């Protein structure tokens, strides 16, 4: 099982001896969805990086709940209560965008 940690500068993903660090300002967008395992449902976050790569973090990941509950402190999420809404929703193959980096036009 993986682990996710975060501080005011970055998110750190750890799984199978590999550690990946992403600065908050390198995140392009974040989507969430809920999918249905046959016996239970799982929530998931998809963190898209500006270089096109992404990390998918499932609800069982150590630190997931803390990240979900505190994401609004580090990024301007569209809806602070997105996690509560996701918990009450039905599984779907549709993702909900909860954050997208603002692009400044000069």
C-alpha positions as CSV (number, residue, x, y, z in Angstrom):
1,X,0.0,0.0,0.0
2,X,1.2,3.5,-0.8
3,X,1.5,6.5,1.4
4,X,0.9,10.2,0.6
5,X,2.4,13.1,2.7
6,X,2.2,16.8,2.2
7,X,3.4,20.1,3.6
8,X,3.1,23.7,2.5
9,X,5.4,23.3,-0.5
10,X,4.7,19.8,-1.9
11,X,3.0,16.4,-2.0
12,X,5.1,13.3,-1.6
13,X,3.9,10.0,-2.9
14,X,5.6,6.8,-1.7
15,X,4.9,3.3,-3.1
16,X,7.1,0.2,-3.4
17,X,10.2,2.0,-2.4
18,X,9.7,4.8,-4.9
19,X,9.2,8.4,-3.8
20,X,7.8,11.1,-6.1
21,X,7.6,14.8,-5.0
22,X,5.3,17.3,-6.6
23,X,5.4,21.0,-5.8
24,X,1.9,22.5,-5.4
25,X,2.6,25.0,-8.2
26,X,3.4,22.1,-10.6
27,X,-0.1,20.7,-10.3
28,X,-2.2,21.4,-13.4
29,X,-5.5,20.0,-12.3
30,X,-7.1,17.5,-9.9
31,X,-10.1,15.3,-10.6
32,X,-12.0,13.0,-8.2
33,X,-14.3,10.1,-8.8
34,X,-15.8,7.1,-7.1
35,X,-15.7,3.6,-8.5
36,X,-17.3,0.4,-7.6
37,X,-15.4,-2.6,-6.5
38,X,-17.8,-5.5,-6.4
39,X,-18.1,-5.5,-2.6
40,X,-17.5,-1.8,-1.8
41,X,-16.9,1.6,-3.3
42,X,-13.6,3.6,-3.4
43,X,-12.9,7.3,-3.9
44,X,-9.9,8.4,-6.0
45,X,-8.0,11.5,-6.7
46,X,-6.2,12.1,-10.0
47,X,-3.5,14.7,-9.7
48,X,-2.4,15.9,-13.2
49,X,1.1,17.5,-13.5
50,X,1.9,20.3,-15.9
51,X,4.1,17.9,-17.9
52,X,1.2,15.6,-18.7
53,X,2.0,12.9,-16.2
54,X,-0.5,12.1,-13.5
55,X,-0.7,10.3,-10.1
56,X,-3.8,8.4,-9.1
57,X,-4.3,8.1,-5.3
58,X,-7.0,5.8,-4.0
59,X,-8.8,6.2,-0.7
60,X,-6.9,3.3,0.9
61,X,-3.6,5.1,0.6
62,X,-2.2,6.1,4.0
63,X,-2.6,9.9,4.3
64,X,-5.4,10.1,1.7
65,X,-8.0,11.3,4.0
66,X,-5.8,14.0,5.5
67,X,-4.9,15.2,2.0
68,X,-8.6,15.2,1.0
69,X,-9.6,17.2,4.1
70,X,-6.8,19.7,3.7
71,X,-6.4,20.2,0.0
72,X,-8.3,23.5,0.1
73,X,-5.5,24.9,2.3
74,X,-2.9,24.5,-0.5
75,X,-4.9,24.9,-3.7
76,X,-7.9,27.0,-4.7
77,X,-10.3,24.0,-5.0
78,X,-13.7,24.8,-6.7
79,X,-15.7,23.6,-3.7
80,X,-14.2,23.2,-0.2
81,X,-16.7,20.4,0.6
82,X,-15.9,18.3,-2.6
83,X,-14.9,15.3,-0.4
84,X,-18.3,15.3,1.4
85,X,-20.1,15.5,-1.9
86,X,-17.9,12.7,-3.3
87,X,-18.6,10.4,-0.3
88,X,-22.4,10.8,-0.9
89,X,-22.2,10.3,-4.6
90,X,-22.7,7.0,-6.5
91,X,-19.9,5.4,-8.4
92,X,-19.4,6.7,-11.9
93,X,-16.9,6.6,-14.8
94,X,-17.2,10.4,-14.9
95,X,-14.6,12.4,-13.1
96,X,-15.3,15.8,-11.3
97,X,-12.7,18.5,-11.7
98,X,-12.1,20.0,-8.3
99,X,-9.0,22.1,-9.2
100,X,-7.6,23.7,-12.3
101,X,-4.7,26.0,-12.4
102,X,-5.6,29.5,-13.5
103,X,-3.8,30.7,-16.6
104,X,-2.7,34.3,-16.6
105,X,-3.0,36.0,-19.9
106,X,-0.9,39.1,-20.5
